[in-house]
Amino acid sequence: MSPRSGSGTSRRDFHARAFSPGRWQIITAGGADIGMLDIEYRPAEIYLSRIEILPSHQGLGIGTRLLSALIDEARRKGQDLVLDVLTGNTRARALYQRLGMTEVARHGPGNIKITMRSAQPCREDRHAT
C-alpha cells in the first residue's frame, strides 16, 4: 500500500492499524532493528502470519535460522508450523520447501496465497526407534 494523493491512507497508517504489540517481535542484528515476526500460538499449530527482513539483511541466513527455530519449537510441542506465502514469492517458497514445508492449500483472489505446513510424522512414527 503506498501513499496516494487525497486518499488519506499511507503505508504507515496501514502498519499502525495492523500492529499487534503482544505478538509482534522485532528482529535485531548488530544492535539494529532489521525486521519483524508476527507469530500466533494456536491450540493445534504455530501460525507465522508475518516475517519481514530488511532487503539489506536478506540472503544472510537470518530468515532460515528463525524459521528453523520455529519448526523445531512446533515439533517439540507436537504441532506444525503453518504460514501463508504469496505465489509470486518464489524465493521464500523455495526456502520453506528446503526446510521441509509442503503446500497444503491455495486461496485468495486468483489463488494468490499458498498455505504451507511443516508436517509432523504420524504418531506411530514419533515412537519408532
N, C-alpha and C positions, 0 to 999 in steps of 0.2 A: 504494500500500500504506500503510495507516495503522496506528498502534499499536492493538492490541486487548488488552483486559484478559486476562491469563493466557496469551496466545499466544506471548510471548517474541520476537515479530518486530515490528520498527519500521521506519519509512521509513529511518532512519539505518543500521540493520542491512542493509537491502536494498542501499542505495547503497555501504556498506562492502564487501559481497561483490562487487558489480559493478565497483568502482573498478579501473581499469587505468592506473596512473601512466605507463606507457610510451606510451599512446595518447591519454589524456585531455589536453585543452588547456583552460586556464582563459581565459575571455573577460573582458577588463577594459575599463572605460571610466571616464575621470576618476579613475583611481587606485583604483577599486573593482572587486572581482570581481562580475561580473554574470551569468555563465553558464558553460557548458562545451560543448566539442565532443569527440566520440569518432570518430576517423577511422581506417579500416583501409585501408592501401595494399595492394591485391591485385595479382597479376601483370597482370590484364586490365582492372582498373577501380579507381576510388577509391570506397569504400563509407563513407558517412556514417551511422554507426549511431546517433548521438545528437546533437542540438543542443538546448540548453536556454538560454533567456534569461529573467532575472527579469521578471515581469509589469511592473514599474515601468520597464523599459527596452525593452519590446516596442513595435512600431509606430514606431520611430525610424530604421529602415533598417539597423540593425546586422545582423540576420539576412540581409537582402538582400545586403549587401556581402560577408558571409562566404560565402554560397552562390555568389555571382557569382565570387569569387576561387577557390573550389574547382572550379567549372565551367571556368574559364579554365585552371587547373592541369591538369585532366583533358585538356582539348583540346590543350594543349602537349605532353602525353605521349601523345597519340593514343588516349586512353581515354575512358570515360564516367564521370560521377558517378552513383552509384546510391544510393538511400535508400528506406526504408520510412516510411510515414506512416499514422496511424490514419484510417479512413474519416470519422470524426466531426470531424477537424481540418480543417475547410473553409478556414480562413484560411491555414494552411500549404500546403494543396494548391493554392490559388489562386496563392500566391507561386511555388511550384515551376513551375506551368504558365506563369506570366508570364515565368519565366526560361528557358523552352523545354524543360522536362522533360515527359515523357509517361508515362502509366500503361502498365506492361507486364505486371502480374500482380496478382492478389488472393489472399490466403492468410490462414491463421489461422482460429480458430473463427468461423464466420459471415462469413468473408472480411473480417475487421475491419481488416486491413492491406493497404495498396496499395504495391506496389513501383513506383518511378518512376525513370526513366533520362534522362540528358541525351544523347540520341542523337548520335553523330558522323556526319558525312556519309560516304557510301561513298568508298572510296579514290580513284576517278576524280574525284569532286567536289573532293577535297582539292587536287588538282593543276590544277584548272581555273583559267583566267585571267579 
